[in-house]
Amino acid sequence: MFVMTVDQRHSRRDIDRVDAVLTELNQKVLVRPFERTAGDELQGVIDGADAAVEAALGLIRDGHWSIGIGIGTVREPLPQATRAGHGPAFEAARDAVTRAKNSLAGIAVTGPVPETAARAETALALLGILVSRRSQQGHEAVALMAQGMTQAEAAAQLGVSKQAVSQRLAAAAWHVERPARDLARYLLEVADRGSED
């Protein structure tokens, strides 16, 4: 099980961004929805590694968040309110978000097997750096390709040449994103299996 605790960066000098991101995050398949837990912090319970990777990358791309992913068990039955949950995954998420505040990519992973959690964290951090350094044009091209479009279709949609789309995808390192996502998901799954031992 994955618990994600997320804290808004520089919230004292910025607008409150929690409500807007809650709407986005709660469109995913979750065990318990993301809720505001205190001030500018939110928390959700996620069962699948794929949803955890997707949520984390969306938050990294947004650029305003420190993201902690806690791996482990939760006290059952889970209460309806996410913030009322307890267990090792919740404690791990608290540790992870604290560490994420000082990390380059703004993400940290904590779990019962530190070496496995560290590998998942490294994969997510590298993927996060890749995504956060991508231009808006790169994000647009990658999003269209993720929808299953060909480069020619993406070019028509964007109103640019196929060569321009190809250049945007190359600059965005699109060709390594999907394998990197698969690696991050796999490492989170391995870390989650280790939490069941």
C-alpha contacts under 8 A as a table, 3 or more apart, distances in Angstrom:
res1	aa1	res2	aa2	distance
1	M	45	V	7.42
1	M	46	I	6.37
1	M	47	D	5.04
1	M	48	G	7.35
1	M	71	I	5.91
1	M	72	G	5.69
1	M	73	T	6.07
1	M	74	V	7.39
1	M	89	A	7.08
1	M	192	D	6.48
2	F	45	V	5.87
2	F	46	I	5.01
2	F	47	D	5.95
2	F	48	G	7.48
2	F	49	A	7.69
2	F	52	A	7.33
2	F	69	I	6.48
2	F	70	G	5.60
2	F	71	I	4.88
2	F	72	G	6.76
2	F	89	A	6.45
2	F	192	D	7.75
3	V	43	Q	7.14
3	V	44	G	5.83
3	V	45	V	4.53
3	V	46	I	6.05
3	V	69	I	5.82
3	V	70	G	5.03
3	V	71	I	6.57
3	V	89	A	5.77
3	V	90	F	5.84
3	V	93	A	5.90
4	M	43	Q	5.52
4	M	44	G	5.42
4	M	45	V	6.37
4	M	46	I	7.46
4	M	52	A	7.86
4	M	67	I	7.06
4	M	68	G	5.57
4	M	69	I	4.57
4	M	70	G	6.16
4	M	93	A	5.85
5	T	41	E	7.20
5	T	42	L	5.85
5	T	43	Q	4.43
5	T	44	G	6.81
5	T	67	I	6.19
5	T	68	G	5.12
5	T	69	I	6.54
5	T	70	G	7.89
5	T	93	A	5.59
5	T	94	R	6.52
5	T	96	A	7.99
5	T	97	V	6.13
6	V	41	E	5.61
6	V	42	L	5.27
6	V	43	Q	6.18
6	V	65	W	6.41
6	V	66	S	5.65
6	V	67	I	4.65
6	V	68	G	6.07
6	V	97	V	6.47
7	D	40	D	6.00
7	D	41	E	4.37
7	D	42	L	6.52
7	D	65	W	5.60
7	D	66	S	5.19
7	D	67	I	6.69
7	D	97	V	7.18
8	Q	11	S	5.74
8	Q	17	R	7.38
8	Q	18	V	7.52
8	Q	40	D	5.57
8	Q	41	E	6.34
8	Q	64	H	5.77
8	Q	65	W	4.60
8	Q	66	S	6.35
9	R	64	H	5.39
9	R	65	W	5.28
9	R	66	S	6.41
9	R	101	K	7.90
10	H	13	R	5.62
10	H	14	D	6.22
10	H	64	H	7.87
11	S	14	D	4.92
11	S	15	I	6.73
11	S	16	D	6.75
11	S	40	D	6.90
12	R	15	I	7.93
16	D	19	D	7.59
16	D	40	D	6.90
17	R	20	A	5.75
17	R	21	V	6.48
17	R	40	D	7.74
18	V	21	V	5.32
18	V	22	L	6.03
18	V	36	R	7.20
18	V	40	D	6.22
18	V	41	E	7.37
18	V	42	L	7.33
19	D	22	L	5.09
19	D	23	T	6.51
20	A	23	T	5.46
20	A	24	E	6.78
21	V	24	E	5.06
21	V	25	L	6.07
22	L	25	L	5.16
22	L	26	N	5.93
22	L	34	F	6.26
22	L	35	E	7.00
22	L	42	L	7.99
23	T	26	N	5.49
23	T	27	Q	6.86
24	E	27	Q	5.75
24	E	28	K	7.98
25	L	28	K	5.97
25	L	34	F	6.85
25	L	55	A	6.51
26	N	29	V	7.53
26	N	30	L	7.44
26	N	33	P	5.85
26	N	34	F	6.19
28	K	51	A	6.88
28	K	55	A	7.98
29	V	46	I	7.58
29	V	51	A	7.09
30	L	33	P	5.86
30	L	44	G	7.53
30	L	45	V	6.20
30	L	46	I	4.93
30	L	47	D	6.61
30	L	51	A	7.97
31	V	44	G	7.92
31	V	45	V	5.35
31	V	46	I	5.34
31	V	47	D	6.05
32	R	44	G	5.84
32	R	45	V	4.95
32	R	46	I	7.03
32	R	80	Q	7.13
32	R	81	A	7.42
32	R	82	T	5.79
33	P	43	Q	7.92
33	P	44	G	5.26
33	P	45	V	6.65
33	P	82	T	6.71
34	F	42	L	6.24
34	F	43	Q	5.01
34	F	44	G	3.93
34	F	45	V	7.21
34	F	82	T	7.02
35	E	42	L	5.26
35	E	43	Q	5.52
35	E	44	G	6.50
35	E	81	A	7.97
35	E	82	T	6.57
35	E	83	R	7.12
36	R	39	G	7.22
36	R	40	D	7.13
36	R	41	E	5.74
36	R	42	L	4.20
36	R	43	Q	6.57
36	R	83	R	7.98
37	T	40	D	7.91
37	T	41	E	5.68
37	T	42	L	5.15
37	T	43	Q	6.47
37	T	83	R	5.77
38	A	41	E	5.43
38	A	42	L	7.20
43	Q	82	T	6.87
43	Q	83	R	6.95
44	G	82	T	6.16
45	V	82	T	7.05
46	I	49	A	7.79
46	I	51	A	6.94
46	I	52	A	6.47
47	D	51	A	7.79
48	G	51	A	5.49
48	G	52	A	6.45
48	G	189	E	7.98
49	A	52	A	4.94
49	A	53	V	6.17
49	A	185	R	5.20
49	A	186	Y	7.59
49	A	188	L	5.81
49	A	189	E	5.91
50	D	53	V	5.22
50	D	54	E	6.18
50	D	185	R	5.58
51	A	54	E	5.02
51	A	55	A	6.01
52	A	55	A	5.22
52	A	56	A	6.05
53	V	56	A	5.15
53	V	57	L	6.09
53	V	124	L	7.59
53	V	181	R	7.14
53	V	184	A	7.04
53	V	185	R	6.37
54	E	57	L	5.32
54	E	58	G	6.21
55	A	58	G	5.22
55	A	59	L	6.31
56	A	59	L	5.18
56	A	60	I	6.14
56	A	67	I	6.88
56	A	107	I	7.90
57	L	60	I	4.93
57	L	61	R	6.00
57	L	127	L	7.92
57	L	128	G	6.22
57	L	131	V	7.41
58	G	61	R	5.16
58	G	62	D	6.25
59	L	62	D	5.03
59	L	63	G	6.53
59	L	64	H	7.34
59	L	65	W	6.26
59	L	67	I	7.66
60	I	63	G	5.14
60	I	64	H	7.41
60	I	65	W	6.74
60	I	105	A	7.52
60	I	106	G	7.24
60	I	128	G	6.08
60	I	131	V	7.50
60	I	132	S	6.41
61	R	128	G	7.59
61	R	131	V	6.19
61	R	132	S	5.22
62	D	65	W	7.56
63	G	132	S	7.24
65	W	106	G	6.90
66	S	97	V	6.13
66	S	100	A	5.43
66	S	101	K	5.43
66	S	106	G	4.82
66	S	107	I	5.98
67	I	96	A	7.45
67	I	97	V	5.37
67	I	100	A	6.00
67	I	101	K	7.96
67	I	106	G	6.09
67	I	107	I	4.66
67	I	108	A	6.48
68	G	93	A	5.19
68	G	94	R	6.88
68	G	95	D	7.43
68	G	96	A	4.28
68	G	97	V	3.77
68	G	98	T	7.42
68	G	99	R	7.76
68	G	100	A	6.22
68	G	107	I	5.86
68	G	108	A	5.13
68	G	109	V	5.93
68	G	110	T	7.75
69	I	92	A	7.33
69	I	93	A	5.01
69	I	96	A	6.01
69	I	97	V	7.25
69	I	107	I	7.82
69	I	108	A	6.34
69	I	109	V	4.75
69	I	110	T	6.40
70	G	88	P	7.98
70	G	89	A	4.83
70	G	90	F	6.26
70	G	91	E	7.16
70	G	92	A	4.31
70	G	93	A	3.69
70	G	94	R	7.38
70	G	95	D	7.84
70	G	96	A	6.49
70	G	109	V	5.96
70	G	110	T	5.09
70	G	111	G	5.92
71	I	88	P	7.59
71	I	89	A	4.80
71	I	92	A	6.42
71	I	93	A	7.31
71	I	109	V	7.57
71	I	110	T	6.21
71	I	111	G	4.58
71	I	112	P	7.12
71	I	191	A	7.18
71	I	192	D	5.96
71	I	195	S	6.90
72	G	87	G	7.85
72	G	88	P	5.51
72	G	89	A	4.23
72	G	92	A	7.58
72	G	111	G	6.12
72	G	112	P	6.57
72	G	192	D	6.48
72	G	195	S	4.95
72	G	196	E	7.30
73	T	87	G	6.16
73	T	88	P	5.65
73	T	89	A	5.46
73	T	195	S	6.85
73	T	196	E	7.34
74	V	78	L	7.29
74	V	85	G	7.35
74	V	86	H	5.97
74	V	87	G	4.32
74	V	88	P	6.16
74	V	89	A	5.90
74	V	90	F	7.16
75	R	78	L	6.29
75	R	85	G	7.07
75	R	86	H	5.54
75	R	87	G	5.05
78	L	82	T	7.96
78	L	85	G	6.08
79	P	82	T	6.77
79	P	84	A	6.22
79	P	85	G	6.03
80	Q	84	A	7.82
81	A	84	A	5.47
81	A	85	G	7.20
82	T	85	G	5.54
85	G	90	F	7.23
86	H	89	A	7.80
86	H	90	F	5.86
86	H	91	E	7.68
87	G	90	F	5.52
87	G	91	E	6.52
88	P	91	E	5.04
88	P	92	A	5.99
89	A	92	A	4.98
89	A	93	A	6.12
89	A	111	G	7.35
90	F	93	A	5.12
90	F	94	R	6.41
91	E	94	R	5.18
91	E	95	D	6.45
92	A	95	D	5.11
92	A	96	A	6.07
92	A	109	V	7.92
92	A	110	T	5.22
92	A	111	G	6.09
93	A	96	A	4.93
93	A	97	V	6.10
93	A	109	V	7.47
93	A	110	T	6.62
94	R	97	V	5.42
94	R	98	T	6.36
95	D	98	T	5.29
95	D	99	R	6.40
95	D	110	T	6.87
96	A	99	R	5.14
96	A	100	A	6.00
96	A	107	I	7.67
96	A	108	A	4.98
96	A	109	V	5.36
96	A	110	T	5.41
97	V	100	A	4.85
97	V	101	K	6.50
97	V	107	I	7.24
97	V	108	A	6.47
98	T	101	K	5.64
98	T	102	N	7.75
99	R	102	N	5.76
99	R	103	S	6.72
99	R	107	I	7.86
99	R	108	A	6.22
100	A	103	S	5.02
100	A	105	A	7.77
100	A	106	G	4.83
100	A	107	I	4.61
100	A	108	A	4.86
101	K	106	G	5.93
101	K	107	I	7.68
102	N	106	G	7.02
103	S	106	G	5.07
103	S	107	I	6.57
103	S	108	A	7.50
104	L	107	I	7.94
104	L	125	A	7.77
105	A	125	A	5.27
105	A	126	L	7.61
105	A	128	G	5.89
105	A	129	I	5.74
106	G	125	A	7.68
107	I	121	E	7.22
107	I	124	L	7.41
107	I	125	A	6.32
108	A	121	E	5.55
108	A	125	A	7.80
109	V	117	A	5.70
109	V	118	A	6.69
109	V	120	A	6.95
109	V	121	E	5.11
110	T	114	P	6.85
110	T	117	A	5.57
110	T	118	A	7.43
111	G	114	P	5.96
111	G	116	T	7.80
111	G	117	A	5.44
111	G	191	A	6.92
111	G	192	D	7.80
111	G	195	S	7.06
112	P	117	A	7.77
112	P	191	A	7.95
112	P	194	G	7.14
112	P	195	S	5.65
113	V	116	T	5.59
113	V	117	A	6.28
113	V	191	A	6.92
113	V	194	G	6.51
113	V	195	S	7.18
114	P	117	A	5.10
114	P	118	A	5.97
115	E	118	A	5.09
115	E	119	R	6.38
116	T	119	R	5.18
116	T	120	A	6.45
116	T	187	L	7.19
116	T	190	V	7.25
116	T	191	A	5.37
117	A	120	A	5.14
117	A	121	E	6.10
117	A	187	L	7.80
117	A	188	L	7.27
117	A	191	A	5.77
118	A	121	E	4.92
118	A	122	T	6.11
119	R	122	T	5.11
119	R	123	A	6.34
119	R	187	L	6.78
120	A	123	A	5.22
120	A	124	L	6.21
120	A	184	A	5.74
120	A	185	R	7.98
120	A	187	L	4.92
120	A	188	L	5.55
120	A	191	A	7.54
121	E	124	L	5.13
121	E	125	A	5.94
122	T	125	A	5.05
122	T	126	L	6.15
123	A	126	L	5.31
123	A	127	L	6.16
123	A	180	A	7.14
123	A	183	L	6.97
123	A	184	A	5.25
123	A	187	L	7.99
124	L	127	L	5.03
124	L	128	G	5.82
124	L	181	R	7.96
124	L	184	A	5.77
125	A	128	G	4.88
125	A	129	I	6.10
126	L	129	I	5.16
126	L	130	L	6.29
127	L	130	L	5.07
127	L	131	V	6.25
127	L	177	E	7.12
127	L	180	A	6.41
127	L	181	R	7.24
128	G	131	V	5.11
128	G	132	S	5.92
129	I	132	S	5.16
129	I	133	R	6.15
130	L	133	R	5.57
130	L	134	R	6.57
130	L	172	A	7.72
130	L	173	A	7.52
131	V	134	R	5.36
131	V	172	A	7.87
134	R	138	G	5.84
134	R	139	H	6.49
134	R	171	A	7.74
134	R	172	A	5.45
135	S	138	G	4.95
135	S	139	H	6.27
135	S	172	A	7.29
136	Q	139	H	5.03
136	Q	140	E	6.23
137	Q	140	E	5.10
137	Q	141	A	6.27
137	Q	168	R	6.71
138	G	141	A	5.19
138	G	142	V	6.08
138	G	168	R	5.14
138	G	169	L	6.09
138	G	171	A	7.12
138	G	172	A	5.23
139	H	142	V	5.15
139	H	143	A	5.99
139	H	172	A	7.46
140	E	143	A	5.18
140	E	144	L	6.41
141	A	144	L	5.30
141	A	145	M	6.34
141	A	154	A	6.72
141	A	158	L	7.96
141	A	165	V	6.46
141	A	168	R	6.72
141	A	169	L	6.42
142	V	145	M	5.07
142	V	146	A	6.08
142	V	169	L	6.51
142	V	172	A	7.68
142	V	174	W	6.46
143	A	146	A	5.04
143	A	147	Q	6.45
144	L	147	Q	5.13
144	L	148	G	6.89
144	L	149	M	5.92
144	L	154	A	5.93
145	M	148	G	5.21
145	M	149	M	5.00
145	M	150	T	6.58
145	M	151	Q	7.20
145	M	154	A	7.01
146	A	149	M	7.27
149	M	152	A	7.92
149	M	153	E	5.71
149	M	154	A	6.03
150	T	153	E	5.11
150	T	154	A	6.14
151	Q	154	A	4.97
151	Q	155	A	6.01
151	Q	162	K	6.02
151	Q	165	V	6.44
151	Q	166	S	7.02
152	A	155	A	5.05
152	A	156	A	6.32
152	A	161	S	7.88
152	A	162	K	5.34
153	E	156	A	5.13
153	E	157	Q	6.19
154	A	157	Q	5.00
154	A	158	L	6.08
154	A	162	K	7.75
154	A	165	V	7.12
155	A	158	L	5.14
155	A	159	G	5.79
155	A	160	V	5.05
155	A	161	S	5.46
155	A	162	K	5.11
155	A	164	A	7.55
155	A	165	V	5.85
156	A	159	G	5.03
156	A	160	V	6.48
156	A	161	S	7.51
157	Q	160	V	7.98
160	V	164	A	6.22
160	V	165	V	7.12
161	S	164	A	5.11
161	S	165	V	6.56
162	K	165	V	5.12
162	K	166	S	6.21
163	Q	166	S	4.95
163	Q	167	Q	6.17
164	A	167	Q	5.04
164	A	168	R	6.15
165	V	168	R	5.03
165	V	169	L	6.10
166	S	169	L	5.17
166	S	170	A	6.15
167	Q	170	A	5.08
167	Q	171	A	6.13
168	R	171	A	5.15
168	R	172	A	6.03
169	L	172	A	4.95
169	L	173	A	6.19
169	L	174	W	5.31
169	L	175	H	7.68
170	A	173	A	5.12
170	A	174	W	6.31
170	A	175	H	7.43
171	A	174	W	7.78
173	A	176	V	5.83
173	A	177	E	6.71
174	W	177	E	5.21
174	W	178	R	7.48
175	H	178	R	6.90
175	H	179	P	7.93
176	V	179	P	5.56
176	V	180	A	5.96
177	E	180	A	5.01
177	E	181	R	6.02
178	R	181	R	5.06
178	R	182	D	6.20
179	P	182	D	4.96
179	P	183	L	6.14
180	A	183	L	5.00
180	A	184	A	6.18
181	R	184	A	5.11
181	R	185	R	6.07
182	D	185	R	5.12
182	D	186	Y	6.04
183	L	186	Y	5.05
183	L	187	L	6.13
184	A	187	L	5.20
184	A	188	L	6.18
185	R	188	L	5.18
185	R	189	E	6.19
186	Y	189	E	5.05
186	Y	190	V	6.22
187	L	190	V	5.01
187	L	191	A	6.11
188	L	191	A	4.99
188	L	192	D	6.03
189	E	192	D	4.97
189	E	193	R	6.15
190	V	193	R	5.13
190	V	194	G	6.29
191	A	194	G	5.06
191	A	195	S	6.53
192	D	195	S	5.09
192	D	196	E	6.94
193	R	196	E	5.38
193	R	197	D	7.19
194	G	197	D	5.56
